[in-house]
Amino acid sequence: MKNFAGKVVVITGAASGMGRDLALQLAAKGAKLAISDMNPIGLDETVAMLESRGAQVHSQLLNVAERESVLEYADTVVAHYGKVNVVFNNAGIAHHAEVEQTSFKDYERVMDVDFWGVVNGTKAFLPHVIASGDGHIVNTSSLFGILAIPGQSAYNAAKFAVRGFTESLNQEMQLAGHNVKVTCVHPGGIKTAIARNATVADGSDAAQFAAMFDKKLARTTSPRAAEIIINAVEKDRARVLVGADAKILDLVVRLTASKYQAVTAKVSGSMLKPR
């Protein structure tokens, strides 16, 4: 994917954050965009930004957890543009709570969006991406798909699953000889709304958690993250670490194996204490 000009690019979770910035930067490269989200106000704002730049854009409200809706959406986009070249399965949610406090419903909700949303988007669009003859699937995992931390068991589970699913898909595309590249994205702390929109355990302070994330963990801006991801796609990289924190902690896990868990437990406990 050396040139996005004229390519049809699908982006989920485009109402804000990395999804919006991916759309804006790809529009500047001449891509035709199909964007979706569950947030109608944010989605309309993204559309307005794109149209003001002269971009071709198709938008639709979409819950990526609803499989039939995603399958229908893929047909709608192909009917509109005639093809699909690139898919960014970017939509995601977060939940902060210890395992003892996390309900089965909380696990299901996070897995439905963060894992099954990626599977739904990949399965729905993959035949069209293969048929394009020049395709790319980009799935957003996380730094928390490389290492686990306390209080993020649902998010960790979903993002580890996305990593395994995406790496397997990449190998299958190679074995099948399809001209489809696959990239798994592992962002570190990115300045987006995901922490502010995260749910927390009953009795926990959602605002405190969001403030802690923004102050101590969100080191990379959303536009910079989008730039790094697009650059990795252009270079056909199978994996991209977004942010210095992601690169450093990935190395820590590689060097220490399971011993990293004792360190992250202590650091996480310290960071989450009220100040």
N, C-alpha and C positions, 0 to 999 in steps of 0.2 A: 504494500500500500504506500508507494512512493509519492502518489499524487491524489489528493482528495477531490480535485476539480471534477464536477459532474457525477461523483459517487453518491449513492443514496445511503445515508447514515441514520440508523435508528438509535435513539438514546432514551432510556427510561430514567425516571427520577430527575427530570429536566426542569422542574419548577424552581430550583435553587441550587446553591452549592456547586459541586463539581459537575453535575449534569448540565446546569445552565452554562458554566464556563466552557465545558466541552463543546456545547452547541455553538456558542459565540465564536470560539476559535476555529472550529471546523467550517463555520459559515464563511469566515474570512479566507479560508482556503478553497472556497468554491463548492463545498459539499451541498447536496440537497438533503434537507433534514426532515426526519419524522420523530417528533418528540412527544413524550407522554409523562403523566404524573397523576397523583390523586388530588393534588392541590390546585383547584381551578384558578384561583387568583394568581398564584405564583406562575402557573403555566401560561396564563394570558400575558403576564409581564414578560416572560421569556420570549413569547411569540412577538410581542411588540418590539422588543429589542432587536430580534432577528430581522423582522420586516423593515425596521428603520435602517438596517444595513443592506437592504436589498436581497436578503436571502430567500430562497424557496423553502417553505416550511409547511409541514402537515402536523397538526397537533390533535391529541385526543386524550380525554381522561381515561386512565387505565389503572386498575389494581393488578399488579403483576402476580399476586397470589391466586387470582381467579384464572385457572387454566383455559377454560373455554373462551374467556374474553381475550386472552393473549393470542390464542390460535386464530380467532376472528380478526384481531388487530393485525396480525401478520398478513392475512389475506387482503385486508383493507389497504395497508401500505403498498403492497405489491400492485393492487388494482390502481392505486393512485399514481405511483411512479413507474411501474413496469418492471422493477427489479429492486433488490436490496444487496448492497455490497458489504456494509459494516454494521455490526450490532454492538452497542455498549450496554450491557446489562448492569446498570449502575444503581438502580433504586435500592434503598436499604433503610432499616430502622434499628433502634438500639433499645436495650432494656438493662438497667443496672440493679442487680440484687444478688444476694447470695443464694446458693442452691436451695437451702432450707426455706427461703422466703419466696422463691420463684414458683409460681403455679404452673401446672401443666399447660394451661391456656396461654401463659406468657411464653413458654417454650414453643408452643405450636405457632403462635402469632409471629415470633421472630423467625422461626424456620420457614414459615409459609412465604414471607417476603424475601428474606435474605438468601435462603437456599433455593426453595422451590420457585421463587421468582426468577432466579438465574436459570434454573433448569427449564422452566416454562418458556422463557424468552429464547433460550438456545434451541430447544426442540422445535419451537414454532417457526423460527427464522432460518434454521440451518439448511433445509432443502433449497431455500431461495438464495442463500449465500453461496452454497455450492454451485447452483445453477448460474450464478453471475459470472463464474470463471475467474473472479478476482476479488476474493472475500476475506473478511477478518471478523472473528468473534472476540470481544473484549469483556471479560467478566471481572467484576470488582469483588475481591476478597478483602483482606485487611492485614495490617501488621498482626492483628489478633487472629489471623489465619496461620501465623508462623509461631507465635508464642501465646500462652494463656495467662490471664491475670485473674485475681479474685474479683468476684462481683460481675463477671462478664461471661458466665458459663453458656448462656443462650446465644449470645453474639459470637463467642469463640466457637461453639459447636457449628453454627451456620457457616462461619467464614472458613473454618478448617474444611468443611464439606465442600464449599465452593472451590477451594484450592484443589482438592482431590479430583473433583468432577472435571475441572478445567484442564488439569494436567493430563488426565486420561483422554479427554477429547482431543487435545493437541496431538498426542501420539497416534490416535485413531485417524486423524486427518492425514498425517504423514504416511501411515501404512496404506491408506486407501488411495493415495496419490492425488487427493483433491487439492486444488489451488486455494486452500483456505488456511490462513494463519490463525493462531489462537494465542491470546495474551491473558495472563492472570495478573491483576493489579493488586498490589499490597500497599495501600496508603498508611502512613503513620498518622500523627495528629494533624488534621487538616481543619482550618478555620471555616467550618460549615455549620449548618443548623442541626446536625444530627444529634449532638449532645443536648442541645436546648430542647429538642423534641423527644428525647428519650424518656421512656417510662421508668419508674423506680418502684422499689418495694413499698408496701404500705408503711407509713410512718417515716419514710426517708424524705430528705429534702432534695427535690429535683433541681431547684435553683442552685443549691450548693454544689451538687454534682456537676451541673453545666458550667458554673463559674470556675470550678477547679479544672475542668477539662480545657476550657478556653484559655485560662491563665497558665497552666503548667504543662499541658500536653499538645495543644494546637500550635505547632511551630511553623507550619507551611500554609501559605495562602491558597485559597481555592483556585484562582487563576494560574498560579505556579504549578499546582498539582495537575491541572488539565494540560498544561504545556508539556510537563514531563511524560504524561500518559500518551499524548499524541505523538511525541517524539519517539517513544518506545514502539508504538504501532507502526510508524513510518520505517523503523529499523527492524521490524518483524521479530521483536524480542518476545520470548515465551513468558517471561516474568519481569515485572517492573516494581522496584521498591521506591515509594514516593516519600521523600523527606529524609533528612540525615538521621532522624530517630529510627526510621524503619531499617536503614542500612546498618546502623550500629547494633541495634538489637537483633537483627538477623544474624550478624556475625557472632554476637554473644551466644545465641542459641547453638550455632554451628560448633563453637569452641567448647561450650560447657555441657552440651546435651541436657539431660534432665536437671542438672544442678542449677540451671537458671531459675528454676521455680522457687527456690529458697530466697533468692535475691528479689525477685519481683513481688513475692509475698510481703517481704519487709518494706520495700519501697512503696508498694500500693497501700499498705496499711498506714504508713506515715503520711502519704499524700491525701488520704481520705479523712484524716482526723480534722475536726473543726478547728479553725484558727481564730 
